[in-house]
Amino acid sequence: MKKIVIAGAGGFIGGHLVKDMISKGHKVRAVDIKPLNEWYQIQNEADNLVLDLRLRENCYRAVNGYNEVFNLAADMGGMGFIEKNKAACMISVLINTHLLIASRDCGIDRFFYASSACVYNGEKQTDPDNPGLKESDAYPALAEDGYGWEKLFSERMCRHFMEDFGLTARIARFHNVYGPCGTWDGGREKAPAAICRKVIESGITGNKEIMIWGDGLQTRSFMFIGDCIKGINDIMYSNINEPINLGSSEMVSINQLVDIVEDIAGYKLDRKYDLSAPKGVRGRNSDNTLIRKYLGWEPSIPLRTGMKKTYDWIREQMLAGSSDRKSSDRFNR
């Protein structure tokens, strides 16, 4: 049995990770800034703490007496959020910095940092037919302004804590993660959840139109949450010292993603395009050569299968009349 701290436990990925670790018999301390009633998932078996981890003293309180730390805490969301809240995204640097200091001082054995594909050089993401971003493509540095720079800086902090203090740190660069039990409205949702919500709304209201941000030709890859959790575990307990991609190489355009959701719903919509909306880079995909070499890891859930699970869960929430209040709160991953 391991004694594990999961920061960002009230958010999307963190909530799934807490559930996974408890199912394996580990002792888990789950930490998030949000009030407990606003966490996406609550596991009663965990030691659930509401703490602002931007404050160093709270990081000591969180990690003291435990063996491992998974840092998934960040103030972030989809492009609609990170393009308009760059300072808020940058302030998350305090979380990782203080968690690293507390982990060093409290004798933490292993430290996992959730980085992002937003660290990659923007000039290498101008083509919708992006062949895939290799780990080396983060340099020369030209990260996503705000959020991406915070992630890249925090990666370097992890590296130097390994070099200077011997802390074992593992870094995964997440490409888009989606699935049930996450943000689906309120401004922080990402494309898979947003498109599911819009298609479901059209079925409920009878308005057969959908608004798409950009021209719909921009491309991304999307990883289902179950594959993400397995990847986190594989990377954490590996010998991989450098940052590594964790994502799907199944790249689609936003228009193709809408096609998939329309097929799941069983009806077509008239598409309108908002060319002034935040749309991010033109093309982003994960090159999984390195993670296949080291771990033999590749996502097992096809995009349509995962989107069906996500669509069904969001539809259930909407028909039940719930609103995603959590998506407007801080530190929701």
C-alpha positions in Angstrom: 0.0 0.0 0.0 1.3 3.4 -1.0 0.4 6.7 0.8 -0.4 9.0 -2.1 -1.3 12.7 -2.3 -3.4 13.8 -5.3 -3.5 17.6 -5.8 -6.4 18.8 -8.0 -8.5 15.9 -6.7 -11.8 17.8 -7.1 -11.3 18.2 -10.8 -11.8 15.9 -13.8 -8.6 13.9 -14.1 -7.8 14.2 -10.4 -11.2 12.7 -9.4 -10.7 9.7 -11.7 -7.1 9.2 -10.4 -8.3 9.2 -6.7 -10.9 6.6 -7.6 -8.3 4.4 -9.4 -5.7 4.6 -6.6 -8.3 3.7 -3.9 -9.5 0.8 -5.9 -5.9 -0.5 -5.9 -5.8 -0.4 -2.1 -3.7 2.7 -1.6 -4.1 5.3 1.1 -5.0 8.6 -0.6 -5.1 12.2 0.5 -7.2 14.1 -1.9 -6.6 17.9 -2.1 -8.4 20.7 -3.9 -9.2 24.4 -3.4 -12.9 23.9 -4.1 -15.4 23.2 -1.4 -16.1 19.5 -1.2 -19.7 19.8 -2.5 -18.2 21.2 -5.8 -15.8 18.3 -6.4 -16.6 16.2 -9.5 -16.1 13.0 -7.6 -15.7 12.4 -3.9 -14.3 9.1 -2.5 -15.2 8.8 1.2 -12.3 6.4 1.7 -9.9 9.3 0.9 -8.6 11.9 3.3 -10.3 14.8 1.6 -8.8 18.2 2.3 -9.8 21.7 1.0 -6.6 23.7 0.7 -5.2 26.5 -1.4 -1.9 24.9 -2.6 -0.6 28.2 -3.9 0.3 28.8 -0.2 3.5 27.0 0.9 2.3 26.1 4.4 -0.7 24.2 2.9 1.7 22.2 0.7 3.5 21.0 3.8 0.3 20.1 5.4 -0.8 18.2 2.3 2.3 16.1 1.8 3.6 15.5 5.3 3.5 11.8 6.3 2.9 10.6 2.7 5.2 8.9 0.2 4.1 10.1 -3.3 2.6 13.2 -4.9 0.6 13.6 -8.1 0.3 17.3 -9.0 -2.7 17.8 -11.3 -3.8 21.1 -9.7 -4.0 24.2 -12.0 -6.2 27.1 -12.8 -7.2 26.2 -16.4 -9.8 25.3 -18.9 -10.4 25.2 -22.6 -9.2 27.8 -25.1 -12.0 30.1 -24.2 -10.5 30.3 -20.7 -6.8 30.2 -21.1 -6.7 32.8 -23.8 -8.5 35.3 -21.6 -7.0 34.4 -18.2 -3.2 34.3 -18.8 -2.2 35.8 -15.5 -4.5 33.4 -13.5 -2.9 30.5 -15.4 0.6 31.7 -14.7 -0.1 32.0 -10.9 -0.5 28.2 -10.8 3.3 28.1 -10.9 3.1 28.7 -7.1 1.4 25.3 -6.7 4.1 23.2 -8.3 6.9 25.3 -6.8 5.6 25.0 -3.3 4.7 21.3 -3.7 8.2 20.5 -4.9 9.8 22.3 -1.9 7.5 20.6 0.5 8.1 17.2 -1.2 11.9 17.7 -0.9 11.7 18.7 2.8 9.2 15.9 3.7 11.0 13.1 2.0 8.6 12.4 -0.8 9.7 9.3 -2.8 8.1 10.2 -6.2 6.5 13.3 -7.7 4.3 13.4 -10.8 3.7 16.6 -12.7 0.9 17.0 -15.1 2.2 19.2 -17.9 0.5 20.0 -21.2 1.0 19.9 -25.0 0.6 23.7 -24.7 4.4 23.8 -23.9 5.1 23.1 -27.6 6.6 25.7 -30.0 3.6 27.4 -31.6 5.5 27.8 -34.9 5.4 24.0 -35.2 1.6 23.9 -35.0 0.5 26.1 -37.9 -0.4 23.2 -40.2 -3.7 21.3 -39.8 -1.9 18.2 -41.0 0.5 18.3 -38.1 2.4 14.9 -38.2 2.7 14.8 -34.5 4.7 16.8 -31.9 7.8 15.1 -30.6 9.1 15.8 -27.1 12.0 17.8 -28.6 9.6 20.2 -30.3 9.2 22.1 -27.0 12.5 23.9 -27.8 13.4 26.5 -28.9 10.7 27.6 -26.6 7.6 29.4 -27.9 4.9 28.0 -25.7 1.2 28.9 -25.5 1.2 32.4 -23.9 0.3 32.2 -20.2 -0.7 28.6 -19.5 1.9 27.0 -21.7 4.8 29.0 -20.3 3.7 28.2 -16.8 3.8 24.5 -17.7 7.2 24.7 -19.4 8.7 26.6 -16.4 7.3 24.0 -14.0 8.8 21.2 -16.0 12.2 22.8 -15.6 11.6 23.1 -11.8 10.9 19.4 -11.7 14.1 18.7 -13.6 16.3 20.9 -11.4 14.8 19.4 -8.2 15.9 16.0 -9.6 19.3 17.2 -10.4 20.0 19.3 -7.3 18.1 17.4 -4.6 17.6 13.9 -5.9 13.8 14.0 -5.9 12.4 11.4 -8.4 10.0 13.4 -10.6 8.0 12.2 -13.6 6.5 14.6 -16.2 3.7 13.9 -18.6 2.6 16.3 -21.4 -1.1 15.8 -21.6 -2.8 16.2 -24.9 -6.6 16.8 -24.8 -8.3 14.5 -22.2 -12.0 13.9 -22.3 -14.7 11.7 -20.7 -17.4 11.6 -18.1 -17.4 13.4 -14.8 -15.8 16.6 -16.0 -16.5 20.1 -17.1 -19.2 20.4 -19.8 -20.4 24.0 -19.6 -19.7 27.4 -17.9 -16.7 28.4 -20.0 -13.9 26.0 -19.0 -15.1 23.0 -21.0 -12.9 21.7 -23.8 -14.1 20.8 -27.4 -15.4 17.3 -26.9 -17.6 18.2 -24.0 -18.7 21.5 -25.5 -19.7 19.9 -28.8 -21.6 17.1 -26.9 -23.5 19.8 -25.0 -24.3 21.8 -28.1 -25.6 18.8 -30.0 -27.7 17.7 -27.0 -29.1 21.2 -26.6 -30.2 21.2 -30.2 -32.1 18.0 -29.7 -33.8 19.3 -26.6 -34.7 22.8 -28.0 -35.3 21.8 -31.6 -32.9 24.5 -32.8 -30.9 22.6 -35.4 -27.9 24.9 -35.5 -24.5 24.5 -33.9 -21.9 27.3 -33.5 -18.3 26.1 -34.0 -15.3 28.2 -32.9 -13.0 28.9 -35.9 -13.5 27.4 -39.3 -13.7 23.8 -38.0 -10.6 22.8 -39.9 -8.2 23.1 -36.9 -7.0 19.7 -35.8 -6.4 18.0 -32.4 -6.1 14.6 -30.9 -8.3 13.5 -27.9 -7.5 10.9 -25.2 -10.2 9.1 -23.2 -9.8 9.4 -19.4 -9.4 5.7 -18.8 -6.3 5.7 -21.1 -5.0 8.8 -19.4 -5.2 7.2 -16.0 -3.3 4.1 -17.1 -0.7 6.3 -18.8 -0.2 8.4 -15.6 0.4 5.2 -13.6 2.8 3.8 -16.2 4.8 7.0 -16.4 4.9 7.6 -12.6 6.4 4.1 -12.0 8.8 4.1 -14.9 12.5 5.2 -15.3 11.7 8.0 -17.7 13.3 11.2 -16.4 12.4 13.5 -19.2 9.0 15.0 -20.1 7.0 12.6 -22.3 3.8 12.9 -24.4 0.6 11.3 -23.0 -2.0 11.5 -25.7 -3.7 10.0 -28.7 -2.2 10.1 -32.1 -5.7 9.8 -33.7 -5.9 13.3 -35.0 -9.2 14.8 -36.2 -10.5 18.2 -37.3 -13.1 19.9 -35.2 -15.6 19.4 -38.1 -14.8 15.6 -37.9 -15.4 15.7 -34.2 -18.8 17.3 -34.8 -19.5 14.5 -37.4 -18.9 11.9 -34.7 -21.2 13.5 -32.1 -23.9 14.0 -34.8 -23.6 10.3 -35.6 -24.0 9.4 -32.0 -27.0 11.7 -31.6 -28.6 10.5 -34.8 -29.2 13.9 -36.4 -27.4 16.5 -38.4 -27.1 20.2 -37.6 -26.6 23.4 -39.6 -23.1 24.6 -38.9 -22.3 28.2 -38.2 -18.7 29.3 -37.7 -17.5 32.0 -35.3 -14.1 33.1 -36.8 -13.6 35.6 -34.0 -13.7 33.0 -31.2 -10.6 31.6 -29.4 -9.4 28.6 -31.5 -5.8 28.0 -30.4 -3.1 26.6 -32.7 -4.0 25.4 -36.2 -2.9 21.8 -35.8 -1.8 19.7 -32.8 -1.2 16.0 -32.6 0.8 13.7 -30.3 3.8 11.8 -31.6 3.8 8.6 -29.4 7.1 7.2 -30.7 8.9 7.7 -27.4 6.2 6.4 -25.0 5.7 3.3 -27.2 9.4 2.7 -27.1 9.7 3.1 -23.3 6.4 1.7 -22.1 4.6 0.1 -25.1 1.7 2.4 -24.3 -0.9 3.4 -26.8 -4.5 4.5 -26.1 -6.9 1.6 -26.3 -10.2 3.5 -26.5 -11.1 4.7 -30.1 -12.4 8.3 -30.3 -16.0 7.4 -31.2 -16.2 4.9 -28.3 -15.0 7.4 -25.8 -17.2 10.1 -27.2 -20.3 7.9 -26.9 -19.5 7.4 -23.2 -19.0 11.1 -22.8 -22.1 12.1 -24.7 -24.3 9.7 -22.7 -23.0 11.1 -19.4 -23.5 14.7 -20.4 -27.0 14.0 -21.8 -27.9 12.4 -18.5 -26.7 15.5 -16.6 -28.6 17.8 -18.9 -31.9 15.8 -18.8 -31.6 15.7 -15.0 -31.6 19.5 -15.1 -28.2 19.9 -13.5 -25.8 22.7 -14.5 -22.1 22.4 -14.3 -21.5 25.0 -11.6 -18.0 23.6 -11.0 -16.8 24.6 -14.4 -16.8 28.3 -13.4 -14.8 27.6 -10.2 -11.0 27.6 -9.8 -8.5 24.8 -10.0 -10.7 22.5 -12.0 -8.8 20.1 -14.3 
